Amino acid sequence: MNVEGIPFDIMDPEKSSLGGNVIVLKGGPPESFANTLPQRVEIPVGYAAKKQ
């Protein structure tokens, strides 16, 4: 998928070796863990994303 010329490859969590997403953003019910996460992240172009 491309958005404004930027390629994205969204991994299906069920196909991930760890069963998780690469980046998880805010969402879900008010009491959920995902609702405590940021709504937005910025990743500079030219830098690889990595697990922290």
LOVEXLO-710729 format. One record per residue (C-alpha): x, y, z; residue in three letters. Coordinates in steps of 0.1 Angstrom, whole numbers, plus 2048, in hexadecimal, padded with zeros to 3 digits. Example, Ala and Ser with C-alpha at 12.3 -4.5 7.8 and 13.67 -1.06 7.14 Angstrom:
BEGIN
<c1: 87B | c2: 7D3 | c3: 84E | aa: ALA> $
<c1: 889 | c2: 7F5 | c3: 847 | aa: SER> $
END
This chain:
BEGIN
<c1: 800 | c2: 800 | c3: 800 | aa: MET> $
<c1: 80C | c2: 823 | c3: 7F8 | aa: ASN> $
<c1: 800 | c2: 843 | c3: 809 | aa: VAL> $
<c1: 80B | c2: 863 | c3: 7F8 | aa: GLU> $
<c1: 828 | c2: 850 | c3: 7E9 | aa: GLY> $
<c1: 834 | c2: 841 | c3: 80A | aa: ILE> $
<c1: 833 | c2: 81A | c3: 80A | aa: PRO> $
<c1: 823 | c2: 808 | c3: 827 | aa: PHE> $
<c1: 824 | c2: 7E3 | c3: 82E | aa: ASP> $
<c1: 80B | c2: 7DC | c3: 84A | aa: ILE> $
<c1: 812 | c2: 7BB | c3: 85A | aa: MET> $
<c1: 7F5 | c2: 7A4 | c3: 864 | aa: ASP> $
<c1: 7FB | c2: 79E | c3: 88A | aa: PRO> $
<c1: 7F0 | c2: 779 | c3: 885 | aa: GLU> $
<c1: 80D | c2: 774 | c3: 86D | aa: LYS> $
<c1: 827 | c2: 785 | c3: 884 | aa: SER> $
<c1: 83F | c2: 76D | c3: 895 | aa: SER> $
<c1: 838 | c2: 780 | c3: 8B6 | aa: LEU> $
<c1: 813 | c2: 784 | c3: 8AF | aa: GLY> $
<c1: 814 | c2: 7AA | c3: 8B1 | aa: GLY> $
<c1: 813 | c2: 7C9 | c3: 89C | aa: ASN> $
<c1: 831 | c2: 7DE | c3: 893 | aa: VAL> $
<c1: 821 | c2: 7FF | c3: 8A0 | aa: ILE> $
<c1: 802 | c2: 800 | c3: 8B6 | aa: VAL> $
<c1: 7EF | c2: 821 | c3: 8B9 | aa: LEU> $
<c1: 7D3 | c2: 82D | c3: 8D0 | aa: LYS> $
<c1: 7B1 | c2: 81C | c3: 8CC | aa: GLY> $
<c1: 798 | c2: 805 | c3: 8DA | aa: GLY> $
<c1: 782 | c2: 808 | c3: 8F9 | aa: PRO> $
<c1: 78A | c2: 822 | c3: 913 | aa: PRO> $
<c1: 797 | c2: 807 | c3: 92C | aa: GLU> $
<c1: 7AD | c2: 7F6 | c3: 913 | aa: SER> $
<c1: 7D3 | c2: 7F7 | c3: 913 | aa: PHE> $
<c1: 7D3 | c2: 803 | c3: 8EE | aa: ALA> $
<c1: 7BF | c2: 822 | c3: 8F9 | aa: ASN> $
<c1: 7DE | c2: 82D | c3: 90E | aa: THR> $
<c1: 7F5 | c2: 82D | c3: 8F0 | aa: LEU> $
<c1: 7FD | c2: 84C | c3: 8DA | aa: PRO> $
<c1: 7E5 | c2: 855 | c3: 8BE | aa: GLN> $
<c1: 801 | c2: 85F | c3: 8A7 | aa: ARG> $
<c1: 826 | c2: 857 | c3: 8A2 | aa: VAL> $
<c1: 840 | c2: 866 | c3: 88B | aa: GLU> $
<c1: 85C | c2: 852 | c3: 87C | aa: ILE> $
<c1: 877 | c2: 866 | c3: 869 | aa: PRO> $
<c1: 87C | c2: 85A | c3: 846 | aa: VAL> $
<c1: 89D | c2: 847 | c3: 841 | aa: GLY> $
<c1: 89C | c2: 838 | c3: 864 | aa: TYR> $
<c1: 893 | c2: 814 | c3: 86A | aa: ALA> $
<c1: 878 | c2: 80D | c3: 884 | aa: ALA> $
<c1: 882 | c2: 7F6 | c3: 8A0 | aa: LYS> $
<c1: 873 | c2: 7E5 | c3: 8BF | aa: LYS> $
<c1: 878 | c2: 7F7 | c3: 8E0 | aa: GLN> $
END
